[in-house]
Amino acid sequence: MRIITPFAFVVVAASATVQAPAPAVAADVFAGKQLTIIAGYRPGGGVDNNARLVGAHIGRHIPGAPTIINKNMPGAGGARLANWLYNKADKDGLTIAVPGRSWMMSKLLKDPGVRFDPLKFDYIGSLGPVPYFLFVRADSGIRSLDDLKKSKRPVVFGGLTKRASNYVVPAILEADGWPVKALHGYKGTANILLAIEQKEVEGMYASYSTIQNNRGDLIDNKVIVPIASAGGGKSAAKLPPLPDHMSGKARGVYKLVTAPSTWGVPVVAPPGTDKAALSILRAAYEKMVKDPVFLADAKKRGIEAEEPNTGSEVHAVIADVLNSADEDSVKAYLAYVQRTEKKKKKK
């Protein structure tokens, strides 16, 4: 396997219990070919970190040892890549993607720019639930959720887009009466973390891997500390759950907003992907997630990969969320993502 890593990096993630074609046939599918893996976010964030991890290991488990090309196609919280994958990508199994965590929700929110049905993609798998945390600057005087709720000044949290969970979750707290101010408009995770370092904002809703992959020193040097957990994973159990401190109304929309953390960061292929190639990719992913070398690398990157999901499992969870969401929660979600409070531009 040869891995090409231009500046526009990326990679993939997947899993499934499938019966792959016989080795000789499988090798014919990928031998001498290029497997392109595209991420839906800029290099450096949590999605990119997951993509890089899978891209570094999956090739060892694909018969025929294809060359792996890593790319990024950021935009609209992963929906831009999902649109392209659904409508334009080849279906030969040589192009797969890691759009992100929440792009599927765009369909539920009736985004006019969405030109895909999230339930028609061929899911390869995911690494499992992604634990999220509410991080604040250690010198902010906020050491707990109680401290945050009792703060006599607004505590500012930075986010990416209006539909990114790192903006919407703080926005829910703000609307729920907490002394929180949620801002969006930062171009990348690294920009938010720089803003935290420069005290432009004081906190961020994020996963450990997102921060470690960008500015692990902020955690190592205790510049920022987690005060609450949100989402699955073993590490989340060590801190008080954020939704337990919300009102009932806020908790309902929060559950919808954070649903993507339950299915993690899926790796997907275009609808109708060649069946033989899809089976090979799913089988390779299944082997990869059991590989001790892969698991050691995941741990080093701060990614929990002990509970991987197959493609069919990911599809089932997404279908359940999209098909069972109540109208009131969807309306409340839309109310948050349509807010217009953007970060202040420096003069």
C-alpha distance (Angstrom), angle and dihedral (degrees) to the residues before:
residue distance angle dihedral
M1 . . .
R2 3.80 . .
I3 3.80 119.2 .
I4 3.78 118.5 -154.2
T5 3.81 113.4 -160.5
P6 3.82 113.3 -176.1
F7 3.79 119.3 172.1
A8 3.80 89.9 -86.5
F9 3.78 92.2 68.8
V10 3.80 131.0 176.3
V11 3.68 146.7 134.1
V12 3.77 147.8 -179.4
A13 3.74 150.3 -93.6
A14 3.79 131.8 -157.9
S15 3.78 149.1 144.1
A16 3.76 142.9 -176.6
T17 3.74 145.5 148.5
V18 3.76 102.6 -115.4
Q19 3.79 140.5 142.1
A20 3.79 107.3 -113.1
P21 3.80 123.3 -151.0
A22 3.80 118.0 -92.3
P23 3.85 112.1 -74.0
A24 3.81 95.1 -107.3
V25 3.79 92.2 50.6
A26 3.81 92.4 43.3
A27 3.79 91.7 52.5
D28 3.79 89.8 53.5
V29 3.82 90.7 57.7
F30 3.81 96.3 56.8
A31 3.83 106.7 17.4
G32 3.78 111.3 121.4
K33 3.82 91.4 1.5
Q34 3.81 135.3 117.3
L35 3.79 120.7 -121.1
T36 3.80 109.8 -155.6
I37 3.79 117.0 -157.0
I38 3.80 116.6 -169.8
A39 3.81 128.3 -165.5
G40 3.80 122.8 -153.1
Y41 3.81 95.9 -140.6
R42 3.78 137.6 56.9
P43 3.81 119.8 -86.6
G44 3.79 114.2 -81.9
G45 3.80 106.4 39.8
G46 3.79 131.6 102.2
V47 3.81 94.3 -89.6
D48 3.78 90.7 50.8
N49 3.80 90.3 47.0
N50 3.81 90.7 55.4
A51 3.78 90.3 46.5
R52 3.78 92.8 50.4
L53 3.78 91.0 49.4
V54 3.80 94.7 53.1
G55 3.78 93.2 41.0
A56 3.78 90.4 55.2
H57 3.81 93.0 55.9
I58 3.80 115.3 21.4
G59 3.81 94.5 76.0
R60 3.81 91.7 68.5
H61 3.79 88.8 63.8
I62 3.82 99.9 46.8
P63 3.83 114.5 93.1
G64 3.77 110.9 -126.4
A65 3.82 93.6 33.6
P66 3.82 99.3 -118.5
T67 3.77 121.3 -157.1
I68 3.81 109.2 -102.7
I69 3.80 118.9 -137.4
N70 3.80 116.3 -165.6
K71 3.81 121.3 -155.2
N72 3.79 142.1 161.4
M73 3.81 129.3 -137.8
P74 3.83 105.1 179.1
G75 3.76 124.3 -175.4
A76 3.81 143.6 107.9
G77 3.79 94.2 15.6
G78 3.80 92.9 -62.9
A79 3.82 95.2 -45.0
R80 3.80 92.8 107.0
L81 3.80 90.6 59.7
A82 3.81 91.8 42.5
N83 3.83 89.9 53.7
W84 3.78 91.3 50.8
L85 3.81 94.1 44.9
Y86 3.80 92.2 49.0
N87 3.80 97.4 46.1
K88 3.80 109.4 24.6
A89 3.81 113.4 19.0
D90 3.80 120.3 105.2
K91 3.79 115.1 -106.6
D92 3.81 96.7 -142.2
G93 3.80 94.1 105.7
L94 3.78 93.3 -108.8
T95 3.82 93.9 105.5
I96 3.80 122.2 57.5
A97 3.77 131.8 158.0
V98 3.78 148.5 -150.6
P99 3.83 101.0 -154.3
G100 3.82 94.5 171.6
R101 3.79 139.2 -101.9
S102 3.80 107.8 -66.8
W103 3.81 107.4 30.6
M104 3.82 89.9 104.9
M105 3.80 88.8 65.5
S106 3.82 90.9 65.6
K107 3.79 89.4 77.8
L108 3.79 91.5 52.0
L109 3.79 90.2 50.7
K110 3.81 91.1 51.3
D111 3.78 93.9 -123.0
P112 3.83 106.2 -171.7
G113 3.81 90.5 -141.6
V114 3.80 93.9 60.4
R115 3.79 114.3 107.3
F116 3.79 100.2 170.6
D117 3.79 142.5 74.7
P118 3.82 108.0 -131.6
L119 3.80 91.7 -152.7
K120 3.80 93.6 59.9
F121 3.80 97.8 60.9
D122 3.81 119.1 103.4
Y123 3.80 103.1 -116.7
I124 3.78 117.0 -151.4
G125 3.80 97.3 -172.9
S126 3.79 145.5 -90.9
L127 3.78 138.1 -118.9
G128 3.78 91.2 -112.2
P129 3.81 135.8 -109.4
V130 3.79 117.1 -1.4
P131 3.82 113.9 -141.4
Y132 3.79 113.6 -139.9
F133 3.78 129.8 -163.4
L134 3.77 140.0 -165.9
F135 3.81 105.2 -121.0
V136 3.81 125.4 -166.5
R137 3.77 134.9 176.2
A138 3.79 110.3 -86.2
D139 3.81 91.0 -133.3
S140 3.81 93.3 52.6
G141 3.79 92.2 91.6
I142 3.82 89.1 -120.7
R143 3.80 110.0 122.5
S144 3.79 101.3 154.6
L145 3.79 143.6 14.3
D146 3.79 88.6 -96.9
D147 3.81 89.3 55.9
L148 3.79 89.5 50.4
K149 3.80 94.0 49.7
K150 3.81 91.4 48.1
S151 3.81 96.3 45.4
K152 3.80 112.6 131.6
R153 3.80 91.7 -148.2
P154 3.81 133.4 47.5
V155 3.81 112.8 -91.1
V156 3.81 107.8 -144.0
F157 3.82 121.2 -138.2
G158 3.81 123.1 -168.8
G159 3.81 125.8 -139.7
L160 3.77 143.3 173.7
T161 3.82 116.2 -128.4
K162 3.79 129.6 -2.2
R163 3.80 88.9 -101.4
A164 3.78 98.3 44.7
S165 3.80 113.4 110.0
N166 3.82 90.5 -131.3
Y167 3.81 86.3 67.4
V168 3.81 102.5 31.4
V169 3.82 97.2 51.6
P170 3.84 94.1 54.5
A171 3.83 87.1 43.4
I172 3.80 89.3 56.4
L173 3.81 89.9 52.2
E174 3.81 90.5 48.8
A175 3.80 92.1 50.8
D176 3.80 89.5 45.7
G177 3.80 89.9 62.8
W178 3.79 100.0 -97.0
P179 3.83 117.9 141.4
V180 3.81 89.8 -109.7
K181 3.80 130.7 126.8
A182 3.81 116.2 -158.1
L183 3.80 119.8 -156.5
H184 3.80 129.6 -175.6
G185 3.79 132.9 -174.8
Y186 3.80 104.0 85.1
K187 3.80 111.6 137.8
G188 3.78 96.6 -139.1
T189 3.79 145.2 -2.3
A190 3.79 90.5 -98.8
N191 3.81 89.0 58.2
I192 3.80 91.9 54.1
L193 3.79 92.1 48.6
L194 3.80 90.6 49.0
A195 3.80 88.3 51.4
I196 3.81 88.8 52.3
E197 3.79 91.1 49.4
Q198 3.80 90.4 49.9
K199 3.83 91.1 45.7
E200 3.79 93.4 -117.9
V201 3.81 86.2 127.4
E202 3.79 129.9 11.5
G203 3.77 105.5 -146.8
M204 3.78 152.0 17.6
Y205 3.79 138.1 -157.6
A206 3.81 104.4 -132.9
S207 3.79 148.7 126.7
Y208 3.79 121.5 -96.1
S209 3.79 91.1 -116.2
T210 3.80 91.4 55.1
I211 3.79 91.4 56.9
Q212 3.80 96.6 37.5
N213 3.79 91.5 52.9
N214 3.81 90.7 53.1
R215 3.78 110.3 26.6
G216 3.77 110.2 -2.0
D217 3.79 88.0 162.3
L218 3.81 89.7 71.8
I219 3.81 88.4 63.7
D220 3.81 96.6 36.3
N221 3.81 91.8 51.0
K222 3.80 91.8 41.8
V223 3.78 93.7 -120.9
I224 3.80 85.8 138.8
V225 3.80 128.7 26.3
P226 3.83 133.3 -169.8
I227 3.80 116.4 -116.4
A228 3.82 101.1 175.9
S229 3.78 140.7 18.0
A230 3.78 131.3 -130.8
G231 3.78 127.7 178.4
G232 3.78 134.0 19.0
G233 3.78 133.9 -54.1
K234 3.79 134.1 89.7
S235 3.80 96.5 -87.6
A236 3.81 91.4 57.1
A237 3.80 90.9 67.2
K238 3.82 91.6 67.5
L239 3.81 95.0 71.9
P240 3.83 134.8 48.6
P241 3.83 113.3 -84.6
L242 3.79 111.7 -108.1
P243 3.85 96.5 -142.1
D244 3.82 91.5 58.1
H245 3.80 87.7 69.2
M246 3.81 96.7 50.0
S247 3.77 131.2 90.5
G248 3.80 117.4 -100.9
K249 3.80 92.7 -104.9
A250 3.78 93.4 50.1
R251 3.79 91.3 45.8
G252 3.81 91.5 57.9
V253 3.78 95.6 56.5
Y254 3.81 91.2 38.1
K255 3.81 89.1 59.4
L256 3.79 89.7 54.5
V257 3.81 94.1 44.8
T258 3.80 93.4 50.0
A259 3.81 96.6 42.0
P260 3.83 90.6 104.0
S261 3.80 90.2 65.9
T262 3.82 88.5 65.9
W263 3.79 92.9 61.7
G264 3.76 96.2 36.4
V265 3.79 121.9 -155.2
P266 3.81 107.6 -27.8
V267 3.76 126.0 -153.9
V268 3.79 110.0 -139.0
A269 3.78 140.1 -173.9
P270 3.81 127.9 -154.8
P271 3.81 116.5 -82.9
G272 3.80 110.3 -87.3
T273 3.80 95.8 21.9
D274 3.80 114.8 175.9
K275 3.81 105.2 -78.4
A276 3.80 96.6 -137.1
A277 3.79 92.9 50.3
L278 3.81 92.0 45.3
S279 3.81 91.6 51.9
I280 3.80 90.6 51.0
L281 3.80 92.6 50.1
R282 3.79 92.7 48.4
A283 3.80 92.2 47.7
A284 3.81 90.9 48.1
Y285 3.78 90.6 51.3
E286 3.79 91.7 49.7
K287 3.80 90.4 53.7
M288 3.77 92.7 44.2
V289 3.81 95.9 55.6
K290 3.82 89.2 56.2
D291 3.80 93.7 48.7
P292 3.84 111.1 112.5
V293 3.81 91.0 -146.2
F294 3.80 90.5 54.2
L295 3.81 92.7 47.0
A296 3.80 91.7 50.0
D297 3.79 90.7 51.9
A298 3.81 91.2 47.7
K299 3.80 90.1 53.6
K300 3.79 91.1 48.9
R301 3.80 90.0 52.9
G302 3.81 92.8 48.6
I303 3.81 93.7 -112.1
E304 3.79 120.1 139.5
A305 3.79 107.6 -139.4
E306 3.80 102.7 160.2
E307 3.81 94.2 105.1
P308 3.83 106.5 47.4
N309 3.79 120.2 176.4
T310 3.78 128.2 -140.9
G311 3.77 120.5 -127.0
S312 3.79 91.7 -103.7
E313 3.81 91.2 50.2
V314 3.80 92.0 51.6
H315 3.80 90.8 48.7
A316 3.83 91.5 50.3
V317 3.82 94.2 51.0
I318 3.80 93.3 47.3
A319 3.81 91.3 47.3
D320 3.80 90.8 51.2
V321 3.82 92.9 52.1
L322 3.80 95.5 44.8
N323 3.80 94.6 44.4
S324 3.81 97.2 44.6
A325 3.82 102.7 42.0
D326 3.80 110.1 124.3
E327 3.80 120.2 -129.6
D328 3.82 95.7 -119.4
S329 3.82 92.8 55.2
V330 3.79 91.3 47.3
K331 3.83 90.7 51.2
A332 3.80 90.6 48.5
Y333 3.81 90.5 48.9
L334 3.81 89.8 51.7
A335 3.79 90.3 50.2
Y336 3.80 90.0 58.2
V337 3.79 97.2 45.4
Q338 3.80 91.6 48.1
R339 3.79 92.4 58.9
T340 3.80 113.3 114.0
E341 3.80 105.6 -153.0
K342 3.79 103.6 134.4
K343 3.76 131.3 -178.9
K344 3.77 115.8 -86.6
K345 3.75 115.9 -105.1
K346 3.76 115.9 -127.5
K347 3.78 114.2 -115.2
